[in-house]
């Protein structure tokens, strides 16, 4: 998920011994691809999946489970880009909404086509894929003349500026005073709306929270925190928020946060200065 498609060897051919033939080390090689070719290969990683239990289509987005035969000339280049882009799939709500809105009553081929159109219609996910494709093309010194060149502006902040955007996606809610406290993680119920509007920080906070709960050890810590807190008669959403903040601010939580931030920096541009420095106090 071999790179070589057609290697065009540009060499100066000596004419009547008037022009020196270049040494082999001077021969330039380059592969050239079009955006349409690259997109068609990415499409192999997107498919509709029928779920008999609920009698409806779902979609596998940027998934090797789709199992389509890969293009031998583009396979490794695109596979690498797809695997890195997959990190951004949790943000792709627009793609899933577009698919769900039109998937009823379709056959497999039509549902697959809708899934692919929905993916490319999502501005966040399509941007992520194009960023990764451009990076892969440049890394192999190939060409794609009609591929867009996208820039990611760096956003440098202090730890104290970023951590609230992470905590906002671990959002405790208590329906009744003294009742149980539920934690909404990476859901539509969150506290990001109470923070200053900053899309890169919001995206970074969400994506780091996703990686937190994808980590088995961290997920277990959050579940234990939830159970312990709800066993306390003085439980409250505010108290749970303090415990979540303590988990994030701990040396282990901070190290995990910084690792996750580095994994999505290529997309968000967010860099936390002195990220893994010891917390104050």
C-alpha positions as CSV (number, residue, x, y, z in Angstrom):
1,X,0.0,0.0,0.0
2,X,7.0,-1.2,-7.1
3,X,6.9,2.5,-7.3
4,X,8.3,2.5,-10.7
5,X,5.9,3.0,-13.6
6,X,7.7,4.3,-16.6
7,X,11.2,5.5,-16.1
8,X,12.1,8.1,-18.7
9,X,15.8,8.3,-19.1
10,X,16.9,11.7,-20.3
11,X,20.4,11.4,-21.7
12,X,22.2,13.6,-24.2
13,X,23.1,11.5,-27.2
14,X,26.5,12.3,-28.6
15,X,26.3,13.4,-32.3
16,X,29.4,12.7,-34.4
17,X,31.4,12.7,-31.2
18,X,30.8,16.4,-30.7
19,X,28.8,16.1,-27.5
20,X,30.2,14.1,-24.5
21,X,28.0,11.2,-23.4
22,X,27.1,11.7,-19.7
23,X,28.4,9.3,-17.1
24,X,25.8,6.9,-15.7
25,X,25.7,8.9,-12.5
26,X,24.6,12.0,-14.5
27,X,21.6,10.3,-16.1
28,X,18.4,11.6,-14.6
29,X,15.4,9.4,-14.1
30,X,11.9,10.5,-13.3
31,X,8.4,9.0,-13.1
32,X,5.4,11.0,-13.9
33,X,1.8,10.5,-12.7
34,X,-1.4,12.3,-13.1
35,X,-3.8,13.3,-10.3
36,X,-6.5,11.1,-11.9
37,X,-4.2,8.1,-11.7
38,X,-3.3,8.7,-8.1
39,X,-7.0,9.3,-7.1
40,X,-8.0,6.1,-8.9
41,X,-5.5,4.1,-6.8
42,X,-6.7,5.7,-3.6
43,X,-10.2,4.7,-4.5
44,X,-9.2,1.1,-4.2
45,X,-9.0,1.6,-0.4
46,X,-12.6,2.9,-0.1
47,X,-15.7,0.6,-0.3
48,X,-19.2,0.2,0.9
49,X,-20.0,-2.6,3.3
50,X,-23.4,-4.2,3.7
51,X,-24.5,-5.0,7.2
52,X,-27.4,-7.6,7.1
53,X,-28.3,-7.1,10.8
54,X,-29.4,-3.5,10.2
55,X,-30.1,-3.9,6.5
56,X,-28.0,-0.9,5.5
57,X,-24.7,0.2,3.9
58,X,-21.7,1.3,5.8
59,X,-18.4,2.5,4.4
60,X,-14.8,1.5,5.0
61,X,-12.7,4.6,4.5
62,X,-9.1,4.3,3.5
63,X,-9.1,0.6,4.5
64,X,-7.0,-2.3,3.2
65,X,-10.0,-4.5,4.0
66,X,-11.6,-3.3,0.8
67,X,-9.3,-5.7,-0.9
68,X,-9.2,-4.3,-4.5
69,X,-6.3,-5.4,-6.6
70,X,-3.6,-2.7,-6.4
71,X,-1.9,-1.1,-9.4
72,X,1.6,-2.5,-9.6
73,X,3.1,0.8,-10.7
74,X,1.5,2.9,-8.0
75,X,0.7,0.5,-5.2
76,X,3.5,1.2,-2.7
77,X,3.5,4.9,-3.1
78,X,-0.3,5.3,-2.7
79,X,-0.5,2.7,0.1
80,X,2.0,4.7,2.2
81,X,0.0,7.9,1.7
82,X,-3.3,6.1,2.5
83,X,-2.0,4.6,5.7
84,X,-0.8,8.0,7.0
85,X,-4.0,9.8,5.8
86,X,-6.1,7.3,7.7
87,X,-5.1,9.1,10.9
88,X,-7.5,11.9,9.8
89,X,-10.5,9.7,9.1
90,X,-12.1,10.5,12.5
91,X,-12.5,14.1,11.4
92,X,-14.3,13.0,8.2
93,X,-17.9,13.5,9.4
94,X,-18.8,15.3,6.1
95,X,-17.8,12.2,4.1
96,X,-19.9,9.8,6.3
97,X,-22.9,12.2,6.2
98,X,-22.7,12.4,2.4
99,X,-22.6,8.7,2.1
100,X,-25.4,8.0,4.6
101,X,-27.6,10.5,2.8
102,X,-27.5,8.7,-0.5
103,X,-26.8,5.0,0.3
104,X,-30.3,3.7,0.5
105,X,-31.4,1.1,-2.2
106,X,-28.0,0.9,-3.9
107,X,-26.3,-2.1,-5.3
108,X,-22.6,-2.8,-4.4
109,X,-21.1,-1.0,-7.4
110,X,-23.2,2.1,-6.9
111,X,-22.6,2.1,-3.1
112,X,-18.8,1.8,-3.7
113,X,-18.9,4.7,-6.2
114,X,-20.9,6.8,-3.7
115,X,-18.4,6.0,-0.9
116,X,-15.6,7.3,-3.1
117,X,-17.4,10.4,-4.1
118,X,-18.2,11.1,-0.5
119,X,-14.6,10.7,0.5
120,X,-13.3,13.2,-2.1
121,X,-16.1,15.7,-1.2
122,X,-14.9,15.9,2.4
123,X,-12.6,18.9,2.5
124,X,-10.6,17.7,5.5
125,X,-10.0,14.1,4.3
126,X,-9.3,15.0,0.7
127,X,-6.8,17.6,1.9
128,X,-5.1,15.0,4.1
129,X,-4.9,12.6,1.2
130,X,-3.5,15.2,-1.2
131,X,-0.9,16.3,1.3
132,X,0.3,12.8,1.7
133,X,0.3,12.0,-2.0
134,X,2.4,15.2,-2.7
135,X,4.8,14.2,0.0
136,X,5.2,10.7,-1.4
137,X,5.7,12.1,-5.0
138,X,8.3,14.6,-3.9
139,X,10.1,12.0,-1.8
140,X,10.6,9.7,-4.8
141,X,11.6,12.7,-7.0
142,X,8.6,11.9,-9.3
143,X,6.3,14.3,-11.0
144,X,2.6,15.1,-10.9
145,X,2.1,18.3,-12.8
146,X,-1.6,18.6,-12.0
147,X,-1.4,17.7,-8.3
148,X,-2.0,20.7,-6.1
149,X,0.7,22.0,-3.8
150,X,-0.8,22.5,-0.4
151,X,0.8,24.3,2.6
152,X,0.3,23.6,6.3
153,X,0.9,26.7,8.3
154,X,2.8,26.1,11.6
155,X,0.9,26.9,14.8
156,X,3.3,27.1,17.7
157,X,1.8,27.3,21.1
158,X,2.6,26.6,24.8
159,X,1.4,23.5,26.5
160,X,-1.1,25.6,28.5
161,X,-2.6,26.9,25.3
162,X,-3.1,23.4,23.8
163,X,-4.1,21.1,26.7
164,X,-7.6,22.7,27.1
165,X,-8.4,21.6,23.5
166,X,-7.5,18.0,24.4
167,X,-9.5,18.0,27.6
168,X,-12.5,19.4,25.8
169,X,-12.9,16.1,24.0
170,X,-13.1,14.2,27.3
171,X,-16.2,15.9,28.4
172,X,-18.0,14.8,31.6
173,X,-21.7,15.3,31.9
174,X,-23.9,14.8,35.0
175,X,-27.6,14.7,34.2
176,X,-28.8,15.1,37.8
177,X,-27.1,16.3,40.9
178,X,-25.5,13.4,42.7
179,X,-26.3,11.1,39.7
180,X,-23.7,9.2,37.6
181,X,-21.2,11.1,35.5
182,X,-20.7,10.1,31.9
183,X,-17.7,10.9,29.9
184,X,-18.3,11.8,26.2
185,X,-15.1,11.2,24.3
186,X,-14.6,12.6,20.8
187,X,-18.3,13.0,20.3
188,X,-20.7,15.8,19.4
189,X,-20.9,16.6,23.2
190,X,-17.7,18.4,24.0
191,X,-16.4,21.6,25.5
192,X,-14.5,22.9,22.5
193,X,-17.2,25.5,21.8
194,X,-16.3,27.2,25.1
195,X,-12.7,27.8,24.0
196,X,-11.3,30.5,21.6
197,X,-12.0,29.6,18.0
198,X,-8.9,28.0,16.6
199,X,-9.4,25.2,14.0
200,X,-5.9,23.7,14.1
201,X,-6.0,23.4,17.9
202,X,-9.5,22.0,17.8
203,X,-8.5,19.4,15.2
204,X,-5.3,18.5,17.1
205,X,-7.2,18.1,20.4
206,X,-9.8,15.9,18.8
207,X,-7.2,13.7,17.0
208,X,-5.0,13.3,20.1
209,X,-8.1,12.3,22.1
210,X,-8.9,9.6,19.5
211,X,-5.4,8.3,19.9
212,X,-5.7,8.3,23.7
213,X,-8.8,6.0,23.5
214,X,-7.2,3.8,20.8
215,X,-4.4,3.1,23.3
216,X,-5.4,0.1,25.4
217,X,-3.5,1.3,28.5
218,X,-4.9,4.8,28.4
219,X,-8.4,3.6,27.8
220,X,-8.1,1.3,30.8
221,X,-7.0,4.3,32.9
222,X,-9.9,6.4,31.8
223,X,-12.4,3.5,32.6
224,X,-10.9,3.0,36.0
225,X,-11.1,6.8,36.7
226,X,-14.7,6.7,35.6
227,X,-15.6,3.8,37.8
228,X,-13.7,5.1,40.8
229,X,-15.3,8.6,40.5
230,X,-18.8,7.2,40.2
231,X,-18.2,5.2,43.3
232,X,-17.8,8.4,45.3
233,X,-20.9,9.9,46.8
234,X,-19.5,13.4,46.2
235,X,-19.2,12.8,42.4
236,X,-19.7,15.7,40.1
237,X,-18.9,16.6,36.5
238,X,-16.5,19.2,37.8
239,X,-14.7,16.7,39.9
240,X,-14.4,14.3,37.0
241,X,-13.0,17.1,34.8
242,X,-10.3,17.7,37.4
243,X,-9.3,14.0,37.4
244,X,-9.2,14.0,33.6
245,X,-7.0,17.1,33.6
246,X,-4.7,15.4,36.2
247,X,-4.4,12.4,33.8
248,X,-3.5,14.5,30.9
249,X,-1.1,16.7,32.9
250,X,0.8,13.6,34.4
251,X,4.2,12.8,32.9
252,X,2.7,9.7,31.2
253,X,-0.3,11.6,29.8
254,X,1.8,14.4,28.6
255,X,4.3,12.1,26.9
256,X,1.4,10.3,25.1
257,X,-0.1,13.6,24.1
258,X,3.2,14.8,22.6
259,X,3.7,11.6,20.6
260,X,0.2,11.8,19.2
261,X,0.7,15.5,18.3
262,X,3.8,14.7,16.3
263,X,1.9,12.0,14.4
264,X,-0.7,14.6,13.2
265,X,1.6,17.7,12.9
266,X,1.8,17.2,9.1
267,X,-1.9,17.9,8.9
268,X,-2.7,20.3,11.8
269,X,0.6,22.2,11.9
270,X,0.3,22.3,15.7
271,X,3.6,22.3,17.6
272,X,3.7,22.6,21.3
273,X,6.9,24.3,22.5
274,X,8.9,22.2,25.0
275,X,6.1,19.7,24.8
276,X,7.5,17.0,26.9
277,X,9.0,19.3,29.6
278,X,8.0,18.3,33.1
279,X,4.7,19.8,34.2
280,X,4.9,22.6,36.7
281,X,4.6,22.0,40.4
